[in-house]
Amino acid sequence: RMLETRLIEVLRFKRGQVYSVSVADDLSHAPPHLGCRRSGTVSIGFECDPAEADELIEATTTELSRLRSGEAAFTGENASAALEQERREFEEMFHKNDWWAGTILDMYFSRCHAVTGDIGASVALWWRIRADVAGTFDSTQASATLREVLPEGATSAVVTMRPKGKVPQGGAEDQGDEEGEEGGGGECRGPSC
């Protein structure tokens, strides 16, 4: 959430070149066993003018590097705002049956449930850990988590889709268009974008 907010600040508010940015993680292929390091992907996506895609991808990777190095580290205000937004969203979702159904299903396939074998115990543990994290989360933890999840030099892939026939300003060698691709934008996928 904090990374998404930061990239919206940089790409939309400072540069004015995108309307929104999405950041998502996927750990669904990580082994559920305790003691095994979890792995997955982090995806960063945005829609933009195809001619500006390469520039915006560069701006995104630069901001990630600045966050990792501490040059543009998360602030206490960033952490507080993220916690408040999470609290509000949780308060709303807490009253919806589909959210509970999804949460219980996620808990059923979680590492915790693999150990406890009891869905009630798994949900109770998740509830306690969630409260502990919400009570102690700060900018230092946010920065450390970002460096752990998106380490410098980790494997990454950049996927750029452009309307067919459009050549980026860098020339035909950068085009990479495929038959049937439409729309403009950039997406950075992987632990390090």
Order of alpha helices (4+ residues) and beta strands (2+ residues): alpha-beta-beta-alpha-alpha-alpha-alpha-alpha-alpha-beta-beta
